[in-house]
Amino acid sequence: MQTLADVLGKEIKVADSDQTCALGASIFAAVAAGIYNDVVEAQRYMSSPAGTVYIPDKDRHTIYNILYKKYLYLGKVANNY
């Protein structure tokens, strides 16, 4: 998860729940049933607090961006053959 946070440059919050799939389904069901207006509102009231939060490392994020640009360049070069 730390690598994902570093690559995306965004904070990743992991729910403190063993039943995250069931929780997600119930959130969507509550919206479909009209209990909440939208998913964001349902999440606010139904979600459990984050158990772990991964903060991106800015230096690693910069490195991943450089590597991604090189990857895209190599893809263009390979397509020219």
Phi and psi restraints in degrees (range 20) as a CNS / XPLOR table:
assign (resid 1 and name C) (resid 2 and name N)
       (resid 2 and name CA) (resid 2 and name C) 1.0 -62.7 20.0 2
assign (resid 2 and name N) (resid 2 and name CA)
       (resid 2 and name C) (resid 3 and name N) 1.0 -40.9 20.0 2
assign (resid 2 and name C) (resid 3 and name N)
       (resid 3 and name CA) (resid 3 and name C) 1.0 -62.3 20.0 2
assign (resid 3 and name N) (resid 3 and name CA)
       (resid 3 and name C) (resid 4 and name N) 1.0 -41.8 20.0 2
assign (resid 3 and name C) (resid 4 and name N)
       (resid 4 and name CA) (resid 4 and name C) 1.0 -61.8 20.0 2
assign (resid 4 and name N) (resid 4 and name CA)
       (resid 4 and name C) (resid 5 and name N) 1.0 -43.4 20.0 2
assign (resid 4 and name C) (resid 5 and name N)
       (resid 5 and name CA) (resid 5 and name C) 1.0 -61.5 20.0 2
assign (resid 5 and name N) (resid 5 and name CA)
       (resid 5 and name C) (resid 6 and name N) 1.0 -41.0 20.0 2
assign (resid 5 and name C) (resid 6 and name N)
       (resid 6 and name CA) (resid 6 and name C) 1.0 -66.6 20.0 2
assign (resid 6 and name N) (resid 6 and name CA)
       (resid 6 and name C) (resid 7 and name N) 1.0 -44.0 20.0 2
assign (resid 6 and name C) (resid 7 and name N)
       (resid 7 and name CA) (resid 7 and name C) 1.0 -64.3 20.0 2
assign (resid 7 and name N) (resid 7 and name CA)
       (resid 7 and name C) (resid 8 and name N) 1.0 -47.7 20.0 2
assign (resid 7 and name C) (resid 8 and name N)
       (resid 8 and name CA) (resid 8 and name C) 1.0 -77.4 20.0 2
assign (resid 8 and name N) (resid 8 and name CA)
       (resid 8 and name C) (resid 9 and name N) 1.0 -22.8 20.0 2
assign (resid 8 and name C) (resid 9 and name N)
       (resid 9 and name CA) (resid 9 and name C) 1.0 70.6 20.0 2
assign (resid 9 and name N) (resid 9 and name CA)
       (resid 9 and name C) (resid 10 and name N) 1.0 27.6 20.0 2
assign (resid 9 and name C) (resid 10 and name N)
       (resid 10 and name CA) (resid 10 and name C) 1.0 -131.7 20.0 2
assign (resid 10 and name N) (resid 10 and name CA)
       (resid 10 and name C) (resid 11 and name N) 1.0 150.3 20.0 2
assign (resid 10 and name C) (resid 11 and name N)
       (resid 11 and name CA) (resid 11 and name C) 1.0 -68.1 20.0 2
assign (resid 11 and name N) (resid 11 and name CA)
       (resid 11 and name C) (resid 12 and name N) 1.0 134.9 20.0 2
assign (resid 11 and name C) (resid 12 and name N)
       (resid 12 and name CA) (resid 12 and name C) 1.0 -113.4 20.0 2
assign (resid 12 and name N) (resid 12 and name CA)
       (resid 12 and name C) (resid 13 and name N) 1.0 122.4 20.0 2
assign (resid 12 and name C) (resid 13 and name N)
       (resid 13 and name CA) (resid 13 and name C) 1.0 -107.9 20.0 2
assign (resid 13 and name N) (resid 13 and name CA)
       (resid 13 and name C) (resid 14 and name N) 1.0 126.3 20.0 2
assign (resid 13 and name C) (resid 14 and name N)
       (resid 14 and name CA) (resid 14 and name C) 1.0 -104.5 20.0 2
assign (resid 14 and name N) (resid 14 and name CA)
       (resid 14 and name C) (resid 15 and name N) 1.0 124.5 20.0 2
assign (resid 14 and name C) (resid 15 and name N)
       (resid 15 and name CA) (resid 15 and name C) 1.0 -63.6 20.0 2
assign (resid 15 and name N) (resid 15 and name CA)
       (resid 15 and name C) (resid 16 and name N) 1.0 142.8 20.0 2
assign (resid 15 and name C) (resid 16 and name N)
       (resid 16 and name CA) (resid 16 and name C) 1.0 -91.4 20.0 2
assign (resid 16 and name N) (resid 16 and name CA)
       (resid 16 and name C) (resid 17 and name N) 1.0 67.5 20.0 2
assign (resid 16 and name C) (resid 17 and name N)
       (resid 17 and name CA) (resid 17 and name C) 1.0 -151.0 20.0 2
assign (resid 17 and name N) (resid 17 and name CA)
       (resid 17 and name C) (resid 18 and name N) 1.0 142.4 20.0 2
assign (resid 17 and name C) (resid 18 and name N)
       (resid 18 and name CA) (resid 18 and name C) 1.0 -84.7 20.0 2
assign (resid 18 and name N) (resid 18 and name CA)
       (resid 18 and name C) (resid 19 and name N) 1.0 -11.3 20.0 2
assign (resid 18 and name C) (resid 19 and name N)
       (resid 19 and name CA) (resid 19 and name C) 1.0 -119.9 20.0 2
assign (resid 19 and name N) (resid 19 and name CA)
       (resid 19 and name C) (resid 20 and name N) 1.0 49.0 20.0 2
assign (resid 19 and name C) (resid 20 and name N)
       (resid 20 and name CA) (resid 20 and name C) 1.0 -65.0 20.0 2
assign (resid 20 and name N) (resid 20 and name CA)
       (resid 20 and name C) (resid 21 and name N) 1.0 -33.1 20.0 2
assign (resid 20 and name C) (resid 21 and name N)
       (resid 21 and name CA) (resid 21 and name C) 1.0 -65.6 20.0 2
assign (resid 21 and name N) (resid 21 and name CA)
       (resid 21 and name C) (resid 22 and name N) 1.0 -44.5 20.0 2
assign (resid 21 and name C) (resid 22 and name N)
       (resid 22 and name CA) (resid 22 and name C) 1.0 -65.8 20.0 2
assign (resid 22 and name N) (resid 22 and name CA)
       (resid 22 and name C) (resid 23 and name N) 1.0 -37.7 20.0 2
assign (resid 22 and name C) (resid 23 and name N)
       (resid 23 and name CA) (resid 23 and name C) 1.0 -63.8 20.0 2
assign (resid 23 and name N) (resid 23 and name CA)
       (resid 23 and name C) (resid 24 and name N) 1.0 -44.6 20.0 2
assign (resid 23 and name C) (resid 24 and name N)
       (resid 24 and name CA) (resid 24 and name C) 1.0 -61.0 20.0 2
assign (resid 24 and name N) (resid 24 and name CA)
       (resid 24 and name C) (resid 25 and name N) 1.0 -42.7 20.0 2
assign (resid 24 and name C) (resid 25 and name N)
       (resid 25 and name CA) (resid 25 and name C) 1.0 -63.4 20.0 2
assign (resid 25 and name N) (resid 25 and name CA)
       (resid 25 and name C) (resid 26 and name N) 1.0 -40.0 20.0 2
assign (resid 25 and name C) (resid 26 and name N)
       (resid 26 and name CA) (resid 26 and name C) 1.0 -69.8 20.0 2
assign (resid 26 and name N) (resid 26 and name CA)
       (resid 26 and name C) (resid 27 and name N) 1.0 -32.2 20.0 2
assign (resid 26 and name C) (resid 27 and name N)
       (resid 27 and name CA) (resid 27 and name C) 1.0 -64.2 20.0 2
assign (resid 27 and name N) (resid 27 and name CA)
       (resid 27 and name C) (resid 28 and name N) 1.0 -47.6 20.0 2
assign (resid 27 and name C) (resid 28 and name N)
       (resid 28 and name CA) (resid 28 and name C) 1.0 -65.3 20.0 2
assign (resid 28 and name N) (resid 28 and name CA)
       (resid 28 and name C) (resid 29 and name N) 1.0 -37.0 20.0 2
assign (resid 28 and name C) (resid 29 and name N)
       (resid 29 and name CA) (resid 29 and name C) 1.0 -64.8 20.0 2
assign (resid 29 and name N) (resid 29 and name CA)
       (resid 29 and name C) (resid 30 and name N) 1.0 -39.7 20.0 2
assign (resid 29 and name C) (resid 30 and name N)
       (resid 30 and name CA) (resid 30 and name C) 1.0 -64.1 20.0 2
assign (resid 30 and name N) (resid 30 and name CA)
       (resid 30 and name C) (resid 31 and name N) 1.0 -37.1 20.0 2
assign (resid 30 and name C) (resid 31 and name N)
       (resid 31 and name CA) (resid 31 and name C) 1.0 -69.3 20.0 2
assign (resid 31 and name N) (resid 31 and name CA)
       (resid 31 and name C) (resid 32 and name N) 1.0 -44.4 20.0 2
assign (resid 31 and name C) (resid 32 and name N)
       (resid 32 and name CA) (resid 32 and name C) 1.0 -62.6 20.0 2
assign (resid 32 and name N) (resid 32 and name CA)
       (resid 32 and name C) (resid 33 and name N) 1.0 -32.9 20.0 2
assign (resid 32 and name C) (resid 33 and name N)
       (resid 33 and name CA) (resid 33 and name C) 1.0 -80.4 20.0 2
assign (resid 33 and name N) (resid 33 and name CA)
       (resid 33 and name C) (resid 34 and name N) 1.0 -6.9 20.0 2
assign (resid 33 and name C) (resid 34 and name N)
       (resid 34 and name CA) (resid 34 and name C) 1.0 85.3 20.0 2
assign (resid 34 and name N) (resid 34 and name CA)
       (resid 34 and name C) (resid 35 and name N) 1.0 9.7 20.0 2
assign (resid 34 and name C) (resid 35 and name N)
       (resid 35 and name CA) (resid 35 and name C) 1.0 -69.1 20.0 2
assign (resid 35 and name N) (resid 35 and name CA)
       (resid 35 and name C) (resid 36 and name N) 1.0 -38.0 20.0 2
assign (resid 35 and name C) (resid 36 and name N)
       (resid 36 and name CA) (resid 36 and name C) 1.0 -123.5 20.0 2
assign (resid 36 and name N) (resid 36 and name CA)
       (resid 36 and name C) (resid 37 and name N) 1.0 153.5 20.0 2
assign (resid 36 and name C) (resid 37 and name N)
       (resid 37 and name CA) (resid 37 and name C) 1.0 -72.8 20.0 2
assign (resid 37 and name N) (resid 37 and name CA)
       (resid 37 and name C) (resid 38 and name N) 1.0 -35.0 20.0 2
assign (resid 37 and name C) (resid 38 and name N)
       (resid 38 and name CA) (resid 38 and name C) 1.0 -153.9 20.0 2
assign (resid 38 and name N) (resid 38 and name CA)
       (resid 38 and name C) (resid 39 and name N) 1.0 173.4 20.0 2
assign (resid 38 and name C) (resid 39 and name N)
       (resid 39 and name CA) (resid 39 and name C) 1.0 -64.0 20.0 2
assign (resid 39 and name N) (resid 39 and name CA)
       (resid 39 and name C) (resid 40 and name N) 1.0 -39.2 20.0 2
assign (resid 39 and name C) (resid 40 and name N)
       (resid 40 and name CA) (resid 40 and name C) 1.0 -60.4 20.0 2
assign (resid 40 and name N) (resid 40 and name CA)
       (resid 40 and name C) (resid 41 and name N) 1.0 -43.8 20.0 2
assign (resid 40 and name C) (resid 41 and name N)
       (resid 41 and name CA) (resid 41 and name C) 1.0 -64.8 20.0 2
assign (resid 41 and name N) (resid 41 and name CA)
       (resid 41 and name C) (resid 42 and name N) 1.0 -43.9 20.0 2
assign (resid 41 and name C) (resid 42 and name N)
       (resid 42 and name CA) (resid 42 and name C) 1.0 -62.2 20.0 2
assign (resid 42 and name N) (resid 42 and name CA)
       (resid 42 and name C) (resid 43 and name N) 1.0 -41.2 20.0 2
assign (resid 42 and name C) (resid 43 and name N)
       (resid 43 and name CA) (resid 43 and name C) 1.0 -61.1 20.0 2
assign (resid 43 and name N) (resid 43 and name CA)
       (resid 43 and name C) (resid 44 and name N) 1.0 -41.4 20.0 2
assign (resid 43 and name C) (resid 44 and name N)
       (resid 44 and name CA) (resid 44 and name C) 1.0 -58.2 20.0 2
assign (resid 44 and name N) (resid 44 and name CA)
       (resid 44 and name C) (resid 45 and name N) 1.0 -40.6 20.0 2
assign (resid 44 and name C) (resid 45 and name N)
       (resid 45 and name CA) (resid 45 and name C) 1.0 -90.1 20.0 2
assign (resid 45 and name N) (resid 45 and name CA)
       (resid 45 and name C) (resid 46 and name N) 1.0 -26.5 20.0 2
assign (resid 45 and name C) (resid 46 and name N)
       (resid 46 and name CA) (resid 46 and name C) 1.0 -105.3 20.0 2
assign (resid 46 and name N) (resid 46 and name CA)
       (resid 46 and name C) (resid 47 and name N) 1.0 -22.0 20.0 2
assign (resid 46 and name C) (resid 47 and name N)
       (resid 47 and name CA) (resid 47 and name C) 1.0 -75.6 20.0 2
assign (resid 47 and name N) (resid 47 and name CA)
       (resid 47 and name C) (resid 48 and name N) 1.0 148.2 20.0 2
assign (resid 47 and name C) (resid 48 and name N)
       (resid 48 and name CA) (resid 48 and name C) 1.0 -82.8 20.0 2
assign (resid 48 and name N) (resid 48 and name CA)
       (resid 48 and name C) (resid 49 and name N) 1.0 158.4 20.0 2
assign (resid 48 and name C) (resid 49 and name N)
       (resid 49 and name CA) (resid 49 and name C) 1.0 -65.9 20.0 2
assign (resid 49 and name N) (resid 49 and name CA)
       (resid 49 and name C) (resid 50 and name N) 1.0 156.5 20.0 2
assign (resid 49 and name C) (resid 50 and name N)
       (resid 50 and name CA) (resid 50 and name C) 1.0 -67.0 20.0 2
assign (resid 50 and name N) (resid 50 and name CA)
       (resid 50 and name C) (resid 51 and name N) 1.0 133.6 20.0 2
assign (resid 50 and name C) (resid 51 and name N)
       (resid 51 and name CA) (resid 51 and name C) 1.0 -83.7 20.0 2
assign (resid 51 and name N) (resid 51 and name CA)
       (resid 51 and name C) (resid 52 and name N) 1.0 -38.7 20.0 2
assign (resid 51 and name C) (resid 52 and name N)
       (resid 52 and name CA) (resid 52 and name C) 1.0 -135.8 20.0 2
assign (resid 52 and name N) (resid 52 and name CA)
       (resid 52 and name C) (resid 53 and name N) 1.0 140.1 20.0 2
assign (resid 52 and name C) (resid 53 and name N)
       (resid 53 and name CA) (resid 53 and name C) 1.0 -123.5 20.0 2
assign (resid 53 and name N) (resid 53 and name CA)
       (resid 53 and name C) (resid 54 and name N) 1.0 128.6 20.0 2
assign (resid 53 and name C) (resid 54 and name N)
       (resid 54 and name CA) (resid 54 and name C) 1.0 -105.7 20.0 2
assign (resid 54 and name N) (resid 54 and name CA)
       (resid 54 and name C) (resid 55 and name N) 1.0 121.4 20.0 2
assign (resid 54 and name C) (resid 55 and name N)
       (resid 55 and name CA) (resid 55 and name C) 1.0 -97.9 20.0 2
assign (resid 55 and name N) (resid 55 and name CA)
       (resid 55 and name C) (resid 56 and name N) 1.0 128.5 20.0 2
assign (resid 55 and name C) (resid 56 and name N)
       (resid 56 and name CA) (resid 56 and name C) 1.0 -67.7 20.0 2
assign (resid 56 and name N) (resid 56 and name CA)
       (resid 56 and name C) (resid 57 and name N) 1.0 143.3 20.0 2
assign (resid 56 and name C) (resid 57 and name N)
       (resid 57 and name CA) (resid 57 and name C) 1.0 -88.1 20.0 2
assign (resid 57 and name N) (resid 57 and name CA)
       (resid 57 and name C) (resid 58 and name N) 1.0 117.4 20.0 2
assign (resid 57 and name C) (resid 58 and name N)
       (resid 58 and name CA) (resid 58 and name C) 1.0 -61.8 20.0 2
assign (resid 58 and name N) (resid 58 and name CA)
       (resid 58 and name C) (resid 59 and name N) 1.0 -37.7 20.0 2
assign (resid 58 and name C) (resid 59 and name N)
       (resid 59 and name CA) (resid 59 and name C) 1.0 -65.6 20.0 2
assign (resid 59 and name N) (resid 59 and name CA)
       (resid 59 and name C) (resid 60 and name N) 1.0 -43.8 20.0 2
assign (resid 59 and name C) (resid 60 and name N)
       (resid 60 and name CA) (resid 60 and name C) 1.0 -66.0 20.0 2
assign (resid 60 and name N) (resid 60 and name CA)
       (resid 60 and name C) (resid 61 and name N) 1.0 -37.8 20.0 2
assign (resid 60 and name C) (resid 61 and name N)
       (resid 61 and name CA) (resid 61 and name C) 1.0 -59.9 20.0 2
assign (resid 61 and name N) (resid 61 and name CA)
       (resid 61 and name C) (resid 62 and name N) 1.0 -42.4 20.0 2
assign (resid 61 and name C) (resid 62 and name N)
       (resid 62 and name CA) (resid 62 and name C) 1.0 -62.2 20.0 2
assign (resid 62 and name N) (resid 62 and name CA)
       (resid 62 and name C) (resid 63 and name N) 1.0 -44.3 20.0 2
assign (resid 62 and name C) (resid 63 and name N)
       (resid 63 and name CA) (resid 63 and name C) 1.0 -62.2 20.0 2
assign (resid 63 and name N) (resid 63 and name CA)
       (resid 63 and name C) (resid 64 and name N) 1.0 -44.7 20.0 2
assign (resid 63 and name C) (resid 64 and name N)
       (resid 64 and name CA) (resid 64 and name C) 1.0 -62.4 20.0 2
assign (resid 64 and name N) (resid 64 and name CA)
       (resid 64 and name C) (resid 65 and name N) 1.0 -37.2 20.0 2
assign (resid 64 and name C) (resid 65 and name N)
       (resid 65 and name CA) (resid 65 and name C) 1.0 -64.8 20.0 2
assign (resid 65 and name N) (resid 65 and name CA)
       (resid 65 and name C) (resid 66 and name N) 1.0 -41.2 20.0 2
assign (resid 65 and name C) (resid 66 and name N)
       (resid 66 and name CA) (resid 66 and name C) 1.0 -62.5 20.0 2
assign (resid 66 and name N) (resid 66 and name CA)
       (resid 66 and name C) (resid 67 and name N) 1.0 -46.6 20.0 2
assign (resid 66 and name C) (resid 67 and name N)
       (resid 67 and name CA) (resid 67 and name C) 1.0 -63.5 20.0 2
assign (resid 67 and name N) (resid 67 and name CA)
       (resid 67 and name C) (resid 68 and name N) 1.0 -37.1 20.0 2
assign (resid 67 and name C) (resid 68 and name N)
       (resid 68 and name CA) (resid 68 and name C) 1.0 -66.1 20.0 2
assign (resid 68 and name N) (resid 68 and name CA)
       (resid 68 and name C) (resid 69 and name N) 1.0 -40.4 20.0 2
assign (resid 68 and name C) (resid 69 and name N)
       (resid 69 and name CA) (resid 69 and name C) 1.0 -62.8 20.0 2
assign (resid 69 and name N) (resid 69 and name CA)
       (resid 69 and name C) (resid 70 and name N) 1.0 -39.3 20.0 2
assign (resid 69 and name C) (resid 70 and name N)
       (resid 70 and name CA) (resid 70 and name C) 1.0 -64.4 20.0 2
assign (resid 70 and name N) (resid 70 and name CA)
       (resid 70 and name C) (resid 71 and name N) 1.0 -40.9 20.0 2
assign (resid 70 and name C) (resid 71 and name N)
       (resid 71 and name CA) (resid 71 and name C) 1.0 -60.0 20.0 2
assign (resid 71 and name N) (resid 71 and name CA)
       (resid 71 and name C) (resid 72 and name N) 1.0 -45.8 20.0 2
assign (resid 71 and name C) (resid 72 and name N)
       (resid 72 and name CA) (resid 72 and name C) 1.0 -63.2 20.0 2
assign (resid 72 and name N) (resid 72 and name CA)
       (resid 72 and name C) (resid 73 and name N) 1.0 -40.5 20.0 2
assign (resid 72 and name C) (resid 73 and name N)
       (resid 73 and name CA) (resid 73 and name C) 1.0 -62.5 20.0 2
assign (resid 73 and name N) (resid 73 and name CA)
       (resid 73 and name C) (resid 74 and name N) 1.0 -46.3 20.0 2
assign (resid 73 and name C) (resid 74 and name N)
       (resid 74 and name CA) (resid 74 and name C) 1.0 -62.1 20.0 2
assign (resid 74 and name N) (resid 74 and name CA)
       (resid 74 and name C) (resid 75 and name N) 1.0 -34.9 20.0 2
assign (resid 74 and name C) (resid 75 and name N)
       (resid 75 and name CA) (resid 75 and name C) 1.0 -64.6 20.0 2
assign (resid 75 and name N) (resid 75 and name CA)
       (resid 75 and name C) (resid 76 and name N) 1.0 -39.4 20.0 2
assign (resid 75 and name C) (resid 76 and name N)
       (resid 76 and name CA) (resid 76 and name C) 1.0 -66.5 20.0 2
assign (resid 76 and name N) (resid 76 and name CA)
       (resid 76 and name C) (resid 77 and name N) 1.0 -42.3 20.0 2
assign (resid 76 and name C) (resid 77 and name N)
       (resid 77 and name CA) (resid 77 and name C) 1.0 -62.9 20.0 2
assign (resid 77 and name N) (resid 77 and name CA)
       (resid 77 and name C) (resid 78 and name N) 1.0 -44.0 20.0 2
assign (resid 77 and name C) (resid 78 and name N)
       (resid 78 and name CA) (resid 78 and name C) 1.0 -64.9 20.0 2
assign (resid 78 and name N) (resid 78 and name CA)
       (resid 78 and name C) (resid 79 and name N) 1.0 -33.2 20.0 2
assign (resid 78 and name C) (resid 79 and name N)
       (resid 79 and name CA) (resid 79 and name C) 1.0 -72.5 20.0 2
assign (resid 79 and name N) (resid 79 and name CA)
       (resid 79 and name C) (resid 80 and name N) 1.0 -17.5 20.0 2
assign (resid 79 and name C) (resid 80 and name N)
       (resid 80 and name CA) (resid 80 and name C) 1.0 -80.3 20.0 2
assign (resid 80 and name N) (resid 80 and name CA)
       (resid 80 and name C) (resid 81 and name N) 1.0 -7.1 20.0 2
